[in-house]
Amino acid sequence: MKPTEQQQNHTDGPGGTMPTPAQQLHNNLRTLKDGWPILSLIAAKKANIMARSTSNGTHSIAPIPVNIDAWQLKQDIDLLTRKLTRAAGLHPHRGMDVPALLKGIMLHETNLLAHDDADAITEQIALAAVRMDRMLNPPPACKMIGPCPKCGYELWCTELEMFSGYKACDRCRGEWRIKDVQQASVLRLALGGAQGTAAAIARWMDPYGVAVKPNTITKWAKRGILEPVNVDENGNPVYNVWDVWQAFTRRDRGK
């Protein structure tokens, strides 16, 4: 299996020799475990908690993560860790967090290497480690626009690539229109039921190439194109990202 970028930066042995498959696996698991706390802090930078009033009182609802990419990576690594726990034959306590689970997995790495799907497992771990490394140590002067539609690898674009409008995936070499990748990132959040004020939604969408101003969202609400679904702690209207997306794309549907 071809070593990944992150694996090439983690060599063991004299003279910087390439680590063995077992050492690569250990290095990648260690990258995930050690990077988790910092990734969690990045993903936790969120908009203000919003309140929803119902007949049963006021309840908190999930705010929009400012860094949705870190949030998504955190979710993916959490899911992968749960799968690895089962593959390693472990039976952890329900309250164990991801670093604790990864620590246990690292003590039973031989179980993963002996697994029938060892190659696929180690490849998934390697990819997650590369994504973690890229998130915590991003390439200079690059911008992450979203995952590759084919293989899920994060697509980091230079200014020149952003200007060209197309990006080739560094992993599978597929070429994609940057706008399509950016909009797919917005749709992932929208389909997850995320909500926010007009300012919060506009601020989040902008880096992904979806240019919609807070005043425009407010005007859509006044015209009945979309309706607020909640209010935040300051009494500002809160909208579903999906509803804003529908309003934004209605002109493309001839409405």
N, C-alpha and C positions, 0 to 999 in steps of 0.2 A: 504494500500500500504506500503510495507516495506521501512523504511527510508534509504536513501542513506548515504554513508560515509560522504559526505559534509554536509548533513542535520544533522547528528549526532554530528558534530562539531559546530553547530549553535543552541544552546538551549536557550530557553527563559523561564522566570518564576522562582519562588523561587526553590532553591535546584537543579537547572539545569534540570528541568523537560522537557520532550519532547514537542516541540512546537505543536500547533494545525495545521491542514492542511492549514488554512489561514495564520498562522505565518510561516510555512514552505515555502509556496508560496512567501510570502513577503521576507523572507530571501534569497531565491534563486534568485529572481528578483534583489534584492539589490546586491548580489554577482556578477551578470552579469553587472549591471550598474557600480559598483565601480571598477570592475576589467578590464573593457573595455579599459581605457586609457593605462594601463600597457601592456595589451595584444597587443594593437595596436603598441606600441613601439617595442615590441619583434618581431611582424610580419613584421615591417618595416625595419628590418635589412637586406638589400638586396645587391646584387652585383651591380656593376656600371651600370648606365643607358646606354643602348645600342642604337645606331642610325641605322636607315635603310634608305638607299638612294633609292629614286624612281624618276620617271619622274617628280613628283610634288614637289621634294625637299627632305629634310631630316626630318624624323619623329622619335619620340621616340617610343620605344617598351618596353613592360613590362620585367623587369629583373627577374631573378630567386630569390625567397625569400630564404634567408639562413635558416630560420626556417619555413619550409613549414607546419609543424604541427600547429604552432601558426596562420599562415596565413589561413589554412583551418578552424580552429576553429573560427577565426574571421568571415569568410564567412558564416559559419553555424549559428553563433549567429545572424548575421545581417539578414539572411533569416528568422530565427525563430522569431526575433523581429518584422519583417514586418507582419508575420502571426498572431502574438499575437495582434498587433495593430488592425487588422481587426476583430479578434475574440472578442476584448474588445469593438468593436463598435466605435473606434476613427477615426477621420478624420484629421490627422496631416498635417502640411505644408510640401511641397515636400522637402524642404531643411533641415528638422530636422534630426539630427544624431541619432545614436543608443542610447546613454545615455539619450538624450532628449525624445526619444520615450519610453524607459523603465521607465523613470520618470512618463510619462503620464499613462503608463499601470499600474504602481503601485498605481496610484490614482483611478483606476477603476478595482482593483483586483476582486471585487465582481462579475463583469461581466464575468470574466473568470471562477470563481467557479460556476456560474449559467449556464454556457454553457453546451450543451448536451454532448460535448466531454471533460468535465472538467478533468476526470481522465487521459485521454491521453495527454491533454495540460499540466497538472501539472507534469506528468512524463517526458515529453520532456524538460520542464524547469529545472526539477531536474537533468536530465542527463547533460544538458548544464552547469549547475552550478558546477557539479562534475568535468566535463572536464576543466572548467575554474580554479577551485581550484587546480586540479592536474597540470595544466600548470604553474600556478603562484607559486605553492608550491609542486614541484615534490618530490616523495618519494626518500629518500637517496639511493645512489648507484644503481639507476635504470635508465633504458633507454627506451624512448618511441619509439616503432618500427612502429606504425601505428594503425589505427582503426581495431576493430574486424570485420571480414567479415560478421558476422551474425547480430550483434546488434549495431555496430558503436562505441562501448566503446573503449577508448584509451588503448592499450596494453603496459604496463610498465613491462620491464623484468629485473630481477636481473642478475648478472654475471653467476650464476649457470644455470639459465634458458636459457641464451644466449648460454652457452656451450652445454646444452642438445639439443638445436635446436627446442624445442617446448614450446608453451605458452598456458595456459588455461585462458580464459577470466574470469575476476573477476565478471562479470555481468551475462552473460548467460551460463558460464561454458563450452562453446565450446572450443575444443583444436585445435590449429593451428600450422602448421609448420612456424617457424619464418621467414625463407627465403621467403616463399610465401607472408607473410604479408609485408615484406620489399619491395619486388619487386612490389607489388600492390601499395605501396606508390609512387614508382618511376613512375609507369604507370599513376597514377592520374595526376601527374605533366606533364608527356609527352603528355597525351591526351588533356591537357589544352593549348597546343601550346607553352609551355615555351621554351626559347632559352638562350644560354650562350656560353661563350668561353669554350675551351677544359678544362682548369683548373677549371673553375667555375662548369661545369657539373660533372667532376670527384670528386670535393670536396663535392658537394651536394649528389651524389649517394653513396659515401663511407659509411656514417653512416647507410645506409639502407641495407648494405651487398652486394652492387653491386660494385665489385672491378674493376674499369677501370681507367687506368692511362692517364693523359693528353697526353703523348707522343703516347700512343696507338691510341687515337682519331685522333691525327695529322697524324699518319701513315695511318689510314683508309682513311682519306681525300686524302692523296697523292696517294693511291692505287685506288681511285675512288669508294670506298665502300660507302662513304657519302660525301656530298658537303656542304660547308658553305652557309648560307642563308643571312648573314649580316656581318658587321664588327662593332667592338665596337669603342669607342672614341679614342683608341690607335692604331687602325688599325688591331687588332687581329681578326681572323676569328670567326664568331659566328655560332653555329650549333643548330638545333632543337633537343631538348632532345629526341623526338620520333625517329629521325634518328639515334642518338647514341644508343638508346635502340635496334633498329632494327639491327644495326651493331653488338652490343654486343651479341644478341641472335641468330645471323645467323648461328653460328656453331651448335646450337641445332636443327636447321631446316635442317641441312645437306647440307648447301650451302657452 
